[in-house]
Amino acid sequence: MRTLLIPILKLVAITVPLTWLWLEGGRDLYHQIFIHVTHPMLVWFGSPNSVLATVPQRFIGYVPFLALMLITPGLSVRRRFWGTLIGSVLLFLSHAGFALANIASYARYGETPEAIRWIFPMILLVDSMPFVLWAVIAREVLRKSLGTAAGKIFAKSP
């Protein structure tokens, strides 16, 4: 029980301040950077203004990704650094892809339920991306941990 409680407490201890920072200005700063960097692409595909109302709530994926990268035991400093850096870039690119899908969907279907149905697979991808990236980066640690846990679960009792 204790071995499970400590990682959960670490996750909460990291996630709460990261979420607070995100909500108290990180989200707005990221959104400004996102619009600035992607503006030419968004203008070419449609209006970046349509992104302002519908996309930013999906960007919070950085919080669980960073929290998991910080608390995962057994990751080397190098793997943690490069994984966080490359993972952050991939998260940004997934957000840009989602923004484009969003623009295309609303351009085609307007403010209808069909617009949401069309982008729903992209919503799932963007929302799961932080966890998939973390699992890929921490695969060796997860393989060891899951192997040990499975061994304990399926071990024969004497």
C-alpha positions as CSV (number, residue, x, y, z in Angstrom):
1,M,0.0,0.0,0.0
2,R,2.8,2.4,0.9
3,T,4.6,1.8,-2.4
4,L,1.5,2.9,-4.2
5,L,0.7,5.9,-1.9
6,I,4.1,7.6,-2.3
7,P,3.9,8.0,-6.2
8,I,0.3,9.2,-5.9
9,L,1.3,11.8,-3.3
10,K,4.2,12.9,-5.5
11,L,1.9,13.2,-8.5
12,V,-0.5,15.4,-6.5
13,A,2.3,17.5,-5.1
14,I,3.6,18.2,-8.6
15,T,0.2,18.4,-10.4
16,V,-1.5,20.9,-8.1
17,P,1.1,23.7,-8.5
18,L,1.5,23.0,-12.2
19,T,-2.3,23.2,-12.7
20,W,-2.4,26.4,-10.7
21,L,0.4,27.9,-12.8
22,W,-1.3,26.8,-16.0
23,L,-4.6,28.4,-14.9
24,E,-3.1,31.6,-13.5
25,G,-1.3,32.6,-16.7
26,G,0.4,29.7,-18.3
27,R,-2.5,28.9,-20.5
28,D,-2.8,32.5,-21.7
29,L,0.9,32.7,-22.4
30,Y,1.0,29.4,-24.2
31,H,-2.0,30.4,-26.3
32,Q,-0.4,33.7,-27.3
33,I,2.8,31.9,-28.3
34,F,0.8,29.3,-30.1
35,I,-1.2,31.8,-32.1
36,H,2.0,33.8,-32.9
37,V,4.0,30.8,-34.1
38,T,1.1,29.1,-36.0
39,H,-0.6,32.3,-37.3
40,P,0.7,32.1,-40.9
41,M,-0.4,28.5,-41.1
42,L,-3.8,29.2,-39.5
43,V,-4.4,32.1,-41.8
44,W,-3.5,30.0,-44.8
45,F,-6.0,27.3,-43.8
46,G,-8.7,29.6,-42.4
47,S,-9.2,32.1,-39.6
48,P,-7.1,31.8,-36.4
49,N,-9.9,33.6,-34.6
50,S,-12.0,30.4,-34.8
51,V,-9.3,28.7,-32.7
52,L,-9.5,31.2,-30.0
53,A,-12.8,30.0,-28.6
54,T,-12.6,26.2,-29.2
55,V,-9.1,25.0,-29.0
56,P,-7.3,26.3,-25.8
57,Q,-9.1,24.0,-23.3
58,R,-7.4,21.0,-25.1
59,F,-3.9,22.5,-24.5
60,I,-3.8,21.5,-20.8
61,G,-2.1,18.2,-21.7
62,Y,1.2,19.8,-20.8
63,V,0.3,19.6,-17.1
64,P,0.1,15.8,-16.9
65,F,2.9,15.3,-19.3
66,L,5.3,17.4,-17.2
67,A,4.1,16.0,-14.0
68,L,4.7,12.4,-15.2
69,M,8.1,13.3,-16.6
70,L,9.1,14.9,-13.3
71,I,8.0,12.1,-11.0
72,T,8.8,8.9,-12.9
73,P,11.5,7.2,-11.0
74,G,14.3,5.5,-12.8
75,L,14.5,7.9,-15.8
76,S,18.0,9.1,-16.5
77,V,18.5,12.9,-16.4
78,R,19.3,12.8,-20.1
79,R,16.2,10.8,-21.0
80,R,14.1,13.0,-18.8
81,F,15.5,16.2,-20.4
82,W,15.3,15.1,-24.0
83,G,12.0,13.3,-23.5
84,T,10.5,16.5,-22.0
85,L,11.9,18.7,-24.8
86,I,10.9,16.5,-27.7
87,G,7.6,15.5,-26.1
88,S,6.8,19.2,-25.6
89,V,7.5,19.9,-29.3
90,L,5.3,16.9,-30.3
91,L,2.5,18.2,-28.0
92,F,2.7,21.6,-29.7
93,L,2.5,19.9,-33.2
94,S,-0.5,17.9,-32.1
95,H,-2.1,21.2,-30.9
96,A,-1.4,22.7,-34.3
97,G,-2.9,19.7,-36.1
98,F,-6.0,19.9,-33.8
99,A,-6.3,23.7,-34.6
100,L,-6.3,22.9,-38.3
101,A,-8.8,20.1,-38.0
102,N,-11.0,22.4,-35.9
103,I,-10.8,25.2,-38.5
104,A,-11.6,22.7,-41.3
105,S,-14.5,21.1,-39.4
106,Y,-16.2,24.4,-38.5
107,A,-15.6,25.8,-42.0
108,R,-17.4,22.7,-43.4
109,Y,-20.1,22.1,-40.9
110,G,-20.5,25.4,-39.0
111,E,-21.7,25.5,-35.4
112,T,-23.4,22.1,-35.6
113,P,-23.0,18.8,-33.8
114,E,-21.6,17.3,-37.0
115,A,-18.5,19.6,-36.6
116,I,-17.7,18.0,-33.3
117,R,-18.3,14.5,-34.6
118,W,-15.9,15.2,-37.4
119,I,-13.0,16.3,-35.1
120,F,-13.8,13.8,-32.3
121,P,-10.9,11.4,-33.3
122,M,-8.5,14.4,-33.2
123,I,-9.9,15.3,-29.7
124,L,-9.1,11.8,-28.5
125,L,-5.6,12.0,-30.0
126,V,-4.8,15.4,-28.5
127,D,-6.1,14.4,-25.1
128,S,-4.2,11.1,-25.0
129,M,-1.0,12.4,-26.5
130,P,0.7,13.4,-23.2
131,F,0.2,9.9,-21.7
132,V,1.3,8.1,-24.9
133,L,4.4,10.3,-25.2
134,W,5.2,9.7,-21.5
135,A,4.7,5.9,-21.9
136,V,7.0,5.9,-24.9
137,I,9.7,7.9,-23.2
138,A,9.4,5.9,-19.9
139,R,9.0,2.5,-21.7
140,E,12.0,0.9,-20.0
141,V,10.9,2.0,-16.5
142,L,7.3,0.9,-17.2
143,R,8.5,-2.5,-18.6
144,K,10.5,-3.1,-15.4
145,S,7.7,-1.9,-13.1
146,L,4.9,-3.7,-14.9
147,G,7.0,-6.9,-15.1
148,T,7.6,-6.7,-11.3
149,A,4.0,-6.0,-10.5
150,A,2.8,-8.8,-12.8
151,G,5.2,-11.2,-11.2
152,K,3.9,-10.4,-7.8
153,I,0.3,-10.6,-8.9
154,F,0.7,-13.9,-10.7
155,A,3.2,-15.5,-8.3
156,K,2.1,-18.8,-6.9
157,S,1.5,-18.9,-3.2
158,P,3.5,-21.4,-1.2
